[in-house]
Amino acid sequence: MTAQPPKKQAFVRELLGRSDYAIIGEIVEPGSRVLDLGCGEGELLEWLAANKGVQARGVEMSSARAQRAIARGVSVFQGDIDEALADYPDQAFDYAILSQTLQETVYPRKVLHGMVRVGRRAIVAFPNFAHWAVRASFLRSGRAPNTKAFPYAWYESPNIHFLTVQDFEELAAMEGLTVERRFFLSGHRKVKALPNLRAEVAVYLVRG
């Protein structure tokens, strides 16, 4: 009997040009209350409101981006993520979302605490600094890595902290967070094995 070739891992579609948005779009339940931290110009919130019927709110530091989000019809507060969460009551949202912005916050631990306080669940997506391409860039150049996930020169990068899949797992355990779901992405494919080495982006669904 001829052996069957191994099945390829499932293709991950894009939403608004991003695979992590597609995962977030699958996680968020219809009709839920959503707070998007670092929402940019509100594209994800606009999509969730139109396709999932969510009650959408956002926080964005850039006043120009916040204005463009408001022009989309999204309710957005212009302010600092590190401080804005203090203004919301406990469990005000079903989901607090932070997509590829955790590494840009000054106090990521404080932000995570705020997310699981104001939201029943938190969705956190971040670029994995331990991806093999980042490691190879270090070894090859001896300089701060320049890859698809980290395209900035070190002196222009918005990233303050450089975390890995393993770092987040350890922090979640230390803070007593329950990881309900985890997704690891490399381009348009889900990574099943060795995510700390092979994943470009990680997406976590956690609760306090």
N, C-alpha and C positions, 0 to 999 in steps of 0.2 A: 504494500500500500504506500503510495507516494505521500510523503509528509507535506502538510499544508504550510505555506509561507506564513510567518507571523503577521498578525493584523497590525496595521499602522494605528498609532494613537489618534484619537478623535481630533478632527480639525476644529479649531476654535474660530468662530466667525468674529468679525470686527463690528463694533458699534461706534459710530462717529470717528472711525479711523483707529480705534484702540481695542485691543483684545481684552484688557482689564475692564473696560466699560461694558463689554459684552457679558462678562461674568457677573458684574454688578447688576446689569439689567436682568439676568436670570435669577439672581438671589432675591432682589427686592420684590415683595409681594404686592399685588394690586391694592390700591386704596390706602396704602400705608402712609405714615407721616415720616418725611425724610428731611434730614439736615445734611447738606453737602458742604464740608469745610474745605476752603480753597477751591471754590466752585468755578473759578475762572470766568468765562463769559456765559456760563450757565447752560452750556449745550447739553450736558448730561441731565440736569434737572428739567430742562425743557422736554427732553425725550421721555423721561420718566413720567412727567405730568401728562404728556400726550398719549403715551402708550400703556402706562400702568395706572393712570388716574391717581397718582400720589398727591399728597399735600406737600408741596415742595418749598423748602427754605434753603438759603445759602449764605455763606460767609466768605468774603473775598477781600484780601488786603488792598489790592490795586483798585483805586477809585475808577480808573478808566474801564477796567474789566467789569467792575461792579455795575457801572452805568450801562455797558453793553448787555449785561445779563438782564438788567431791569427792562431794557428796551425789548427783550425777548418775551417779556411778560412774566419773568420769574421774580419772586420776592427775595431780594438779596440785601444783606447788611454789610456795609463796608467797614472792615475792622480787622484786628489782629487775631488770628486763630488762637494763639496762646492765651489770650485774655477773654475772647468773646464767649467761650463756653460758660463762664461764670454767670452770664446774664440769663441763662435758661434754667428752668426748674427741672427737678428730677423726672426722668421718664417722660419727657415732653415729646419724644419722637420714638418711632418704631426702629428706625435705622439712623445712625450717625455715620456718614461716609467721609473717608479721607483717602483720596486716590492719588498716589504718587506724590504726596505732599508731606508725609511724616518726616522725611529726611530734611525738610526745609524749616521745620518748626524749631524754635529755640529750646523748648522744654518738652520733648516728645513724650516722656513719661507722664507729665502733667496733662498733656493733651489726651492721651489714652484714658487716663482716669476720668477726665471730663466727658469723653465720648461715651463710656459705659455708664456714666451717671445720667446724662441727659437722654441717652438712647437705650431702648431695651436690648438692642444689639448694635455692634459696631462693625463696619466693613472697612478694612485697612488694606490698601494695596501699596506696594513699594518696589522700587528697583533693587535687585539683589546684587550687592557689591562684591559677593564672592563668586559670581558667575565666572566660568573658565576664561571668557574673553577678557574680563577685567584683570584676572590674575596674569594672563598672558601679556597684556599690555604693560603691566608693572614690570614683569621679567624682561620683556623685550626692550623697553625704553628707559626704565629706571626713573620714570616721571609719573606724575598723577595720570591715571588712565584716561584715555580718550576713546570711548566706544559708542555704539548706538544708544545704549542705555544712559551713558554719562558723556554727552557730547561736548561739554563745556571745558574751556581752559580753567584751571584751578582758581584763577583770580577773578573769573566771571561767573562761576558756578553759583546757583541759588542754594545748592545743597550744603547743609551745615554738618549733618551727621551722615555717616556711611554705614548703614546696617546691612546685615545678611539674614538669610532665612534662619540660620542657627541663632543669631542674636535675638531675633523676634521671638522665636520659640522659647528661649531662655527667659526673656523679659516677661512674656505672657505667663509662664509658670511661676516666676518670682512674684508677680503681682496677683496671682490667684485668678487669672482670667481663664474662662472656659473656651477652648477653640471648638466651635461647632462644625466648621467646614474650612478646608484649606485647598487652594488651587495654585498650581505652579505652572507658569507659562514660559515657553521658549518660542518666540514668534507667534505662529498660529497653532502651536501644538501644546497639549498638556504634558507636563513632565511628571512621570510616576516614580522614577528612581533617581537617587542622588540629587535632590532639588537644590541643595546648597551649592553644588557645583554646576548644575545644568540649567537651572531656572534663571531667566532674565528678570521676570516679574513674579511676585508672590501676591496672592489675594487671600485675606483671612476674614472669616466671619466669627466674631467673638462676642462674649457677654461677660458681665461682671459677676 
